[in-house]
Amino acid sequence: MVTTTGIEQLELRANDLALDFANTLEGPRNGPAHTDHLGGYAEVVAWAAHAGALDATTARALARRAARRPADAARALAAAQSLRDAIARTFTALADERPPAPDALAALRDGAADAVRASRPAPGALDWDGRDLERPLWPIAVAGLDLLRDAERLARLKRCAHCCWLFLDSSRNRSRRWCSMGECGAQDKMRRYRARRRAAR
């Protein structure tokens, strides 16, 4: 994982839109999260534009609309956090070879269903109106359901050996263990080195 000063700098390491969205929450592998990059609706829009789920024009329009409608923006933020929770719980369970919780699966299904209902079908894709404040969530929800249905990609699903981030291992021999070798990999190796040193005393 990598803690940043702005969500536009948060690295996209998962090789999947839905997993990268789950990774907007940071924390140790087996402990509570300590950094939430979705502190407000503005961060949802900024992240979606950063990840390619929104174009810049739509992102600016949504930010202006949210400023005029703070109660609606707060509801859209809550929906974003709920979708992120469903994605994280579903795919963390699968990465750990456990069955996902039924309520997490249902929330992911419902989010994707909302996205399809709001779409304008187009050949080869779904297209959405840019005015709804939940617009940033729709491609994410569809990506989550698409991943859930793709057995070949799911076979590459992993959870970082050091932090809570999820990713699809695209390495040739599927040996990737960390979201980032330079950060979590180095920290995990240092932790194990220190543990060996203590044990040898």
N, C-alpha and C positions, 0 to 999 in steps of 0.2 A: 504494500500500500504506500501511498505518498500523500502527506499532508501538504496542502497548498494554501496560498493566500486568496485565491479566486477560483471559482468553479470552472472558469474558462481554461484554466491551466491543469485541471484534473486529468491525468493521463487515462487514455482509453486502452486498457490492456486485455480485455476479455475476449476479443474477437467476436463479440455479439452485442447488439444494441441493448437488449433486455438485461444481460448480465452486467454490462457497464453501468446501467442505471442502478442496479442493486449495489454496485460498488461506490455509489455516492455516500454510502455509510461505511465508516472505517472503524476497525477495532482489531483486537487480537483474535487469533483463531478460535480460542476457547475462552472467551470472556465478553463482557459487555462492550458495545460500541462506544467510542469516545469522541468521534467527529462525525457530524451530520452536515453534509454540504448543501442540503436543501433547507436552508434556514428560512426561506420565504419564497413566495411565488416567483419573484424575479430570478431566483437561482434555478428554479425549474425551467423557465424559459431560456435562460442563458446556457444551461447544460444541454437542453435539447438542440439549440442552435450549434453548440460546440460539437455535439455528437452527430450532427447531420440529420436530425429528426425534424428540424424546422429550417426554413430558409430565413435569411436575415430580415427580409421585409416583413414576413409574418411574425417573427420574433418581436420586432419593434412595435408592430400593431398590437400584439397581445400585451406587451408591457404597458402601453398607453391605456388600453382598455382596463387592465387590472388596476391601474392607478385611479381610474374613475369609479371602479366597482370593487372596493376592498373586501366586502363581505363575500362576493362571488370568488374573488381571488383566494380568500382563506379557505373556502370550500374546495377549490381546485387544488390547493396545496395539500389539504387533507387527503384528497383522492390520490394525489401523486405519492404521498407517503404510504397510503394503504396498498397501492399497486406495487410499490417497491418492496414492501414487507411480504406480499404474496410471492413475488418473484424470488426474493432472497430465501424465503423459507422453503419454497418448492425445490429450487435448484441446489440449495445447500444439502437438503435431505438426499436428493438424487446423487450428488457428488460423494456423499458419505454412505451411499448404498443403503439408504433407508427409504421407506415409502413416504411420500410427501403427505402432510396433513390435509384432510379433505377440505377444510375451510380455506386453506391457501390455494388449492387447486380450483375451488369454486370461485374465489376472488379473481384469479387469473382468467378463468373462463369468462366471467362476467365482464371483466375489463375488455377482453377481446371482442365480446359480443357487442358491447357499447361502441367500440371502435368501428365494427362492421356496419352497425345501424347508422352511424353518423357519416359513413363514407359515401362518396360518389364512385360507383364501380367504373374502372377504366381497364382497358386491355393490359394484362400483365401486372396490375398494381391496384392499390386503393388510393383514392384521392379524398382530401378533406377540406372543408371550409375553414378558413383561418381565423374566424371570429370567436369561436367558442373557447373559453379559458381552459377547457380540458383538452384542447387540440394537441398539446405536446405529448400527452399520454398515449394517444391512440396508436401511433406506430410502435411504441414500446410494448404495449399490451399485445399487439399482433405478433411482434417479434418473439415475445415470450411463449405464446401459444405455438408458433411455428417451430421453435426450438423443442418444445415439449413433444411435438409430433415427429421429430427427425431423429430416428434411432442412430444414424451414422454420426451425427454431430453430438448427440448425447453421450456417445461412447468416448468422446474426447473431453467431457466435462470434468473439471477438477476444482478443488478449493485449495488456495495457497497454503503451503505447509507452515507459514508464519502468521498470516493474518486471515481475516474473514473474506477476502475478495475471491470471487469466482472467475473462471476463465475456461475457454476451450483450448486445449493443448493442440497446437498446430505443428508441433515438432514432428520430424519424420518417424522417430521411434517412440513418440508419446512419453518422453521422459521428463518433461517440464514439471517442476515441483512448486515453483513460486510464481506469483504474479509478476515479479521483477527480480531477475538475478542480481542486479546492481543494488537493490534496496533490501527487499525481504530475504532474498537468498543470502546476501552478505550478513544480515542480522541473524538469520537462523544458523548459519555456519559458525558465527562468532559465539552464539549462545551454546551450541553443542561443544565447541572447543573449550569454553570456560567450564562447562559441566565435566568434561573429561579431565581438565586440570585439577578441579576440586576433588574428583574421585581418586586421582592418583596420589593425592597428599596423604 
